[in-house]
């Protein structure tokens, strides 16, 4: 198992392996950034929401702060109330911070 996969397992393990299967997404798909964990190859972004908020693996999320675009993420893993994402793009001179708003995009090419 590579380091990134091992980090994902460690991050999501406390969420509970016995969590119930997620139901249908009925929420907005908008959640806050809970934490940013720097890594050697990529930074991991922990989102303060998951399946219950409509966040699914493979989704591309735009991240904003005070109404301006900060980054784009791709969701790698999602559980009921937490998700982990990887940074796709980061605006020049910006850094992700807890409290930034991540919102699933309807079409990542838009």
Secondary structure, DSSP 8 states (H G I E B T S, - for coil): --HHHHHHHHHHHTT-TT--------S-SEEEEEEEE--SS--EEEES--GGGT--TT-EEEEEETTEEEEEEEEEEE-SS-EEEEEEEE-TT----TT-EEEE-S-TT-
